[in-house]
């Protein structure tokens, strides 16, 4: 059985790191990306610490040259992924009236346009192999809306719609395309939020807690597996019941 190559963007920390780590086994070749050399070295050290043969690349989805260089490097290493997990993201929050066009464009470029470029590029190999998994990390905010995040919410809603369309286009080739939409997850981002606000949000979640990055990773791995062969074009919410 040939090893499946798994690409996880934005995998030096948080949800992306947990997703990458769940593919640390003899069945997979994990491939991670980060926006800086420091992040790339962190991923490489993670491979070393876990005695895993993996690959790490620098990738900024808001930079055309960075994307082109990444495509060239991964092609040279013959690493067209069988499983593509689009996790990389940024936030440039502000009320719409105060949001700059640069902040709008950067978030759209990273979360929507950049993911389009990755999917389009790596689909060729999946079509040739007649097998593939694409999982795009969305957000509960795409369904709920969130004050101060018109750029982020628009991008996440866009990736969900694009995923449904792509699922229809490539389903006959045994390629599935799904989204995972986390709610509030325990990451570094939550540490910057007001404690009273976090307490209020916890009270609105039926399970009365925030999610763990490992729980997101487990769902992603399931959607990547043969057990999920008949699931495509879906957005799977994982938020403790905050959105139903």
Legacy VTK file of the C-alpha trace (Angstrom):
# vtk DataFile Version 3.0
C-alpha trace
ASCII
DATASET POLYDATA
POINTS 244 float
0.000 0.000 0.000
1.445 3.358 -1.035
1.686 6.062 1.598
-0.801 8.894 1.316
0.674 12.387 1.211
-1.169 14.844 3.472
-0.713 18.598 3.131
-1.865 20.775 6.037
-1.449 24.518 5.558
-0.846 26.745 8.552
0.378 23.842 10.674
3.008 25.314 12.980
0.521 25.877 15.809
-3.086 25.636 16.942
-5.621 23.621 14.979
-3.255 23.118 12.064
-0.567 21.654 14.306
-3.013 19.156 15.821
-4.281 18.163 12.374
-0.744 17.592 11.128
0.158 15.532 14.191
-2.833 13.216 13.834
-1.320 12.056 10.544
1.965 11.106 12.238
1.807 7.398 11.379
3.335 4.910 8.973
0.345 5.297 6.630
1.003 8.945 5.751
3.632 11.409 4.632
2.798 14.660 6.467
3.522 17.986 4.777
3.186 21.239 6.695
3.403 24.918 5.838
3.981 28.118 7.774
4.201 31.764 6.753
7.688 32.260 8.203
10.969 30.406 8.381
10.564 30.279 12.158
7.282 28.416 11.694
8.847 26.050 9.165
11.650 25.204 11.594
9.054 24.572 14.311
7.293 22.047 12.071
10.595 20.354 11.229
11.467 20.099 14.916
8.076 18.518 15.540
8.911 15.865 12.955
12.273 15.223 14.612
10.771 15.027 18.118
8.219 12.456 16.938
10.615 10.522 14.696
8.469 11.270 11.654
9.563 11.598 8.033
7.810 14.771 6.905
8.253 17.916 4.864
7.823 21.599 5.709
7.601 24.628 3.434
7.151 28.362 3.742
3.869 29.580 2.232
2.127 32.941 2.361
-1.225 32.721 0.590
-1.355 36.495 0.187
1.904 36.510 -1.810
1.909 35.290 -5.424
5.669 34.723 -5.432
5.441 32.677 -2.255
2.702 30.513 -3.763
4.655 30.021 -6.998
7.812 29.108 -5.072
5.876 26.652 -2.939
4.367 24.954 -5.997
7.811 24.657 -7.570
9.384 23.242 -4.402
6.690 20.662 -3.747
6.794 19.575 -7.396
10.564 19.136 -7.228
10.065 16.902 -4.192
7.335 14.918 -6.017
4.829 15.544 -3.244
1.474 16.209 -4.901
-0.860 15.618 -1.941
-3.541 12.936 -1.899
-5.184 14.753 1.008
-5.304 18.559 1.060
-6.339 20.312 4.266
-6.711 24.064 3.856
-6.284 25.394 7.363
-4.074 28.499 7.016
-5.813 31.709 7.967
-5.518 35.211 9.336
-7.792 37.756 11.008
-7.939 41.475 10.300
-10.985 42.394 12.349
-12.789 45.713 12.333
-16.264 47.115 11.867
-17.095 47.446 8.193
-17.125 51.252 8.280
-13.582 51.202 9.686
-12.196 48.292 7.704
-9.545 49.201 5.151
-9.603 47.758 1.655
-6.193 46.231 2.408
-7.564 44.323 5.403
-10.513 43.159 3.318
-8.324 42.017 0.425
-5.723 40.260 2.563
-8.274 38.106 4.368
-10.111 37.255 1.138
-6.797 36.423 -0.570
-5.688 34.058 2.185
-8.961 32.337 3.013
-10.584 32.195 -0.406
-8.352 33.045 -3.376
-5.324 31.277 -1.936
-7.300 28.126 -1.245
-8.712 28.237 -4.763
-5.154 28.272 -6.129
-4.104 25.327 -3.958
-7.111 23.213 -4.880
-6.791 23.957 -8.581
-3.089 23.097 -8.612
-3.292 19.850 -6.660
-6.490 18.564 -8.263
-4.540 17.427 -11.327
-2.731 14.757 -9.364
-5.903 13.636 -7.602
-7.741 13.353 -10.917
-4.897 11.284 -12.336
-5.000 8.948 -9.322
-8.809 8.898 -9.271
-8.724 9.476 -5.521
-8.461 12.487 -3.295
-9.651 14.285 -0.211
-9.995 18.050 0.165
-11.004 19.452 3.523
-11.366 23.190 3.985
-11.454 24.633 7.489
-14.355 27.065 7.712
-15.925 28.575 10.831
-19.205 28.707 12.695
-19.019 32.432 11.982
-19.899 31.729 8.347
-23.341 30.574 9.500
-23.821 32.940 12.439
-22.113 36.121 11.269
-19.797 37.940 13.634
-19.548 41.661 14.323
-16.255 43.083 13.113
-15.465 40.185 10.799
-17.204 40.936 7.511
-14.048 40.000 5.587
-13.462 36.747 7.477
-17.108 35.675 7.406
-17.433 36.450 3.697
-14.328 34.402 2.932
-15.467 31.424 5.017
-18.949 31.467 3.505
-17.309 31.653 0.083
-15.110 28.617 0.691
-18.145 26.627 1.799
-20.018 27.499 -1.397
-16.955 26.827 -3.563
-16.442 23.465 -1.873
-19.979 22.371 -2.752
-19.430 23.331 -6.373
-16.094 21.537 -6.591
-17.609 18.455 -4.951
-20.076 18.250 -7.833
-17.316 18.681 -10.401
-14.952 15.971 -9.153
-17.159 13.480 -7.328
-17.182 11.049 -10.254
-13.395 10.749 -9.901
-13.627 9.529 -6.297
-12.550 12.880 -4.889
-14.488 14.266 -1.940
-14.588 17.917 -0.897
-15.871 18.940 2.522
-15.626 21.739 5.061
-15.148 21.568 8.804
-16.577 24.541 10.700
-15.223 24.875 14.254
-16.783 27.052 16.891
-14.768 28.361 19.836
-11.626 26.256 20.156
-8.892 26.451 22.792
-6.077 28.165 20.898
-3.791 31.131 21.498
-6.407 33.406 19.911
-8.788 32.887 22.844
-6.172 34.081 25.319
-6.502 37.609 23.924
-10.264 37.801 24.473
-11.939 39.365 27.495
-12.582 36.832 30.282
-16.135 38.053 30.895
-16.888 37.661 27.176
-15.475 34.116 27.189
-17.580 33.271 30.253
-20.686 34.585 28.490
-19.942 32.535 25.363
-19.350 29.386 27.409
-22.796 29.821 28.918
-24.327 29.781 25.435
-22.648 26.511 24.472
-24.771 23.474 25.458
-21.659 21.420 26.275
-20.480 24.309 28.502
-16.890 24.326 27.276
-14.682 25.281 24.362
-13.486 22.661 21.913
-10.015 21.148 21.778
-7.785 21.267 18.723
-7.465 17.476 18.920
-11.225 17.159 18.466
-11.051 19.132 15.227
-8.144 16.961 14.077
-10.093 13.750 14.748
-12.991 14.952 12.604
-10.633 15.961 9.804
-8.937 12.564 9.876
-12.304 10.808 9.677
-13.308 12.848 6.629
-9.955 11.895 5.085
-10.545 8.190 5.583
-12.198 5.486 3.500
-14.979 5.371 6.092
-16.058 8.797 4.767
-16.180 7.712 1.118
-19.835 8.731 0.755
-19.559 12.159 2.373
-18.945 15.093 0.060
-20.127 18.661 -0.408
-20.842 18.997 3.303
-20.019 21.524 5.992
-19.631 19.636 9.260
-20.097 21.855 12.316
-18.136 21.104 15.473
-18.974 23.689 18.112
-20.452 22.024 21.204
-23.970 22.957 20.071
-23.396 26.720 19.788
-24.850 26.529 16.279
-27.324 23.780 15.363
LINES 1 245
244 0 1 2 3 4 5 6 7 8 9 10 11 12 13 14 15 16 17 18 19 20 21 22 23 24 25 26 27 28 29 30 31 32 33 34 35 36 37 38 39 40 41 42 43 44 45 46 47 48 49 50 51 52 53 54 55 56 57 58 59 60 61 62 63 64 65 66 67 68 69 70 71 72 73 74 75 76 77 78 79 80 81 82 83 84 85 86 87 88 89 90 91 92 93 94 95 96 97 98 99 100 101 102 103 104 105 106 107 108 109 110 111 112 113 114 115 116 117 118 119 120 121 122 123 124 125 126 127 128 129 130 131 132 133 134 135 136 137 138 139 140 141 142 143 144 145 146 147 148 149 150 151 152 153 154 155 156 157 158 159 160 161 162 163 164 165 166 167 168 169 170 171 172 173 174 175 176 177 178 179 180 181 182 183 184 185 186 187 188 189 190 191 192 193 194 195 196 197 198 199 200 201 202 203 204 205 206 207 208 209 210 211 212 213 214 215 216 217 218 219 220 221 222 223 224 225 226 227 228 229 230 231 232 233 234 235 236 237 238 239 240 241 242 243
